[in-house]
Amino acid sequence: MKKLIALFAASTVASTAAVAGIALSGTASVSYDDNGSGAAAANASATTYDADISLVGTTGSTTFTYSMDVEGNAGPNTTAADMSTTIGPVTIAADMHDETSLTTATGGQEVESVDTGVTVSLDAPIGDATIGLDNSGNVSVSGTWSGVTLSHTIKDGSDTTTGSASIAGMDVSITNDGGSSTWSLGTTVSGVDLTLASSKAITAAFGLSGNTMTISHTADRASAAAKVATSTNGDGANGYGKNSVASKGSFTTVAISRDLTSGAALSATYDSSNESLTLKASVAF
């Protein structure tokens, strides 16, 4: 009997330890959109749902993350499956889920790509730099020097360089992808968070945490021709290609959100492009 009790105690401790290494989190929301003037009379409004769950398992220096969408009647859909481990200065990360990268949206990727892969990174003792190499042959170098964070990826088709810094109360971010540069500036004036992007988009956020109003203005968007993929491996001049971009007039959105004592959050968003109003209730755990 004592042996059985001891065996049960040992199994209980083992189970508890296993559960202690798993973190569960998720979000759920319901949105109602009247669709404004942009919808046909037969589809004047729509209700949408979203529910996501994430599991993170940790043992020692190894972490596994699994995420899924659970709304709808098609059953849970995997959205991420990643594992990473650290051995001294070396970090090995594996992406085990092949996400759908192909989109039909304007400017979206034209040809589907394989998103699974393994990346090996080394924290090199050269100015806090990290050097990475993935199984596609892409090499990246990133680090922070004198308050400026830089990352450069060398890859077939086009190199990518990003940089960010906080200078005199202003956040600056610059990205160069294959010779095309974009930037954004962010600062706070009299309690208002302001952001300006190279696309001429402007965002202003007011209020305190849990009770905010955000006004965003998007400038006119010019049309752009499609970039035809020169290879299904993404290693040509146009990589995986891009769909054409349709022109669109400028528009403004106003979003008001408030956290409730029940743990839920309510938000209302008005979009001037089609005069639509979206009401959303969400919760995170």
N, C-alpha and C positions, 0 to 999 in steps of 0.2 A: 504493500500500500504506500509506504513512504517513497518507494521508487517511482510509483505512478504519479504521486503528488509532485515530486521533484521534476519528473518529465513534463507534466502539465505546466509547472511554473516556468521551466526553461522555454517551452514552446510559446507561452504567453509573452515572455520577455522578447523573444525573437520577433513575434508578430508586431508587438508594440514598436520595436525599433524600426521595423520595415515601414509601418504606417507613418512614423515620425519623420521619415525621409521623403515623404510625398506631400506636396502642396497643391491644393485645389483652388482654382479661381475661375471666374467667369463673368459674363455680362449678358443682359437681356434687355430688349427694348421693343416698344410698340409705337409705330408712327402713323399718323393720319395726315394725308396730303390732299387738299382740295383741288390741286393741279391748276388752279387759276384759269387764265384764258388760253393756256397752251394745250388743254386737253379737249377731246371731243365731248359732245354733250352726253354721249352714252357712257363715257368713262370720266365723269366729272370729279370723282374722288377715288382715293385708293388707300387701303390700310396695309402696311407691311410689318413684318416681324423679323427680329434678329436675335439669336441666342448662341453664345459661344462658350465653350468650356476649355480650360487649359489645365493639364497635369504636368507638374515638374517633380521629377524624382532625382534625389541627390544622394550620392554615397562617396565619401572622401572628396576627391577633386574632380569627380565625374558627374555630369548633369545630363539628364535626358528630359526633353520637353515634347509633349504631345498636345496638339490643339485641334479642335473640331467645331464645325457648325452643326447645330442640332435642331434648327427650326425646319419646318416643312414636313412632308410625309415621305420623303425619299430616304429617311434614315440619316444617321450622323455622317457627315462628310469630313474627311481629314483635311486640315489646312496646313499643318506643320508637323514634322517629326525630326527633331534635331538632337544630336548628342555631341558633347564636348568633354575633353579631359585635359588636364595639365600635368606634364612631366617635367619638373624643373622649369627651365625657361621656355620650353616648347609647349604650345597649345595645339591640339588636334581637334578639328570640328568637322562633323559629318552632317550633311543635309540629306535625309533619307526619303523625303517626300517630293515627288515631281509635281510642282504646282503648275497650273495652267497660266502661261504667260501670254498666250495669244489673245488679243482683244479686238473687238470690232469698233471700238471708240476711235474718234479722230486722233491721229498722232500715235495710236497704239502700235504694238509690235505686230509685224506682218506674218512672220513665220514662227511656228511653235519651237521652243527650245527645251532642252533637258536641263532641269534645275537641280538635280541631285549632284552631289560632289563632295569632295574632301579638301579641306584647307589646312595646311600646316603653317603655323606662325611661330616666329622666334623673337623674343624680347632681347634685342641686341644691345650690348653696352656701348652704344654710340649715340649719345644725346637722347636717351629714352626712346629710341626708335624701335618699331616693330616691323619685321620683314615677314611677308607672307607669300606662300606659293600654293596654288590650287592644282587639281588634277587636269585642268584645262591648259595649264602652262602660264596662266596669268601671274605676274609678280607684283606685289604691292609693298609700299613703304609708307608708314604713317608714324606720327609722333607729335609732341608738343614742345615747342622751343620758344622761350621768352613770351609765353602767353598766347602764341599763335599755333593753332592745330592744323597740320597739313597731312594730306593723304594723296598718294600718287599710285595709280594702277597702270601697269604696262601690259597691254593685251593686243591681240590681233585685231585689225580693223580700226581701232581708235583708242588712244590713251585717255585716262580720266584723272583729273587733278581737282581736289577740293581743298579749300582753306577757310578757316574761321578764326575770329579774334574778337575780344571785347576791348574797345579803345575809347577812353573818356566817356564811359557810360553808354556806348553804342556797340551793338552786336553786328558784326560784319561777316557775311558768308559769301564765298565765290566758288563757282563750279565751272570747270572747263571740260567738256565732253567732246572729244574728237574735233577740237578747234572751235566749238560753239560755247560761248560763255554766258552764264547767268549769275545774278547776284541778288542779295537781299540785305536790307539794313533795318535794324530794330532798335528802338530806344523808348524811354518812358518820360513823358512830359506831364507834370501836374497830375500824376496818378493814372494817366492814360497810356496804355501800351500801344505804340505805333510801329507798323511794319511797312516798308516800301520795297517792292521787288522790281527787277529789271523789266518784267512784263508790264510795268506801270500799275500793278495791282497794289492797293492800299488797304490796310486793315487797322482798325482802332478798337481796342477793348477797354471797357469801363467797368467800374464796380469792384467789389471785394470778392474773395474766393467764395464760391457757392452762390453768388448772386451777381451775375454779370450780364452785360450787353456788348455784343461785338458787331461792328459795322464793317463790311468788306465791300470794296469797289473793284471790279474787274474791268480793265480797259478793253477797247475793241480788239478783236482777234483777227489777224490777217489769215488768209488761206495759204496753205502750203502743199506742194505736190508730194506724192508718195515717194518713198525711197525703197526701191525694189531690192529685196535680199539677194545678194550675190552668192550666198552659200547657206545651206540648211544647218551648218555648224556655227554660224555667226562669226566666221573668221575672214569674211570679205570686207570690202570697203564700206558697205552699208550694213554690215553685221546681219542681224535678223530682220532688217528692213523696218519701215514705218508706214502706217496708213496715212492717207492724205488728211489734211486738216481743213475743215470748212470754216469760212469766215463767220464771225458772230459779233453782234453789237455789244457795247458795254452794258453792264448791269450791276446792281447793288443788292446785297443781302443784309438783313438785320436779324440777329439771333439773340434772344433773351433766354437765359437759363437760370434755374434756381434749384438748390438742393433742399430736400424736405427732411424733417426730423425722422421720418419713417425709414430713411436710407435711400429712397428713390430720388430721382431728379426729373424735373419737368423743363421742357424747352419749347420755344415757338420761334420759327424762322420764316421770314418773308423774303421772297425772291422777286425783284422787279422785272426780271426777264420774261416771266409769264404771269406775274401778279399772283403767285401761289403762296399759300400759307401752310406750313407743316407743323403739326403738334406732335411732340414726342415725349414718352415716359420711359425712363430707363433705370436700371439698377445694376450695381457691380458688387461682386463679393469675392 
